[in-house]
Amino acid sequence: MSLLSKLFGGKPQAQQQAEPELYKDFAIFPEPSKEAHGYRIGARIEKEVGGDLKIHQMIRADTYGGEGTAIEASLSKARQLIDEQGEKIFR
């Protein structure tokens, strides 16, 4: 039965949810995406503003060969974005 499930879609596997890095009251979730030649930098940045959860999806053109390096680069770029724009990223 599991073979048929795999062939016809079955249940999608739950993605692992990494713990966010907290930086200046922002939560950064590194989310690099798998590309043909590596991993593209990406992160979800969240912050509660005025009682509402604000979310910014950051995607960059940079790619790295390994997932670990892409995660570290994603965190670094997200911190840089927060330093430069602060809450303006949610506009």
Number of C-alpha atoms within 10 A of each C-alpha: 6 8 8 9 10 11 8 9 8 12 8 7 6 6 6 6 9 10 10 16 15 14 14 11 10 20 19 25 22 26 22 27 16 16 11 8 10 16 22 24 28 25 24 19 26 20 19 12 10 7 7 8 9 16 16 15 14 18 17 12 8 13 21 18 14 13 18 12 15 24 22 14 21 26 25 15 19 26 19 12 16 18 12 11 10 13 16 9 15 14 6
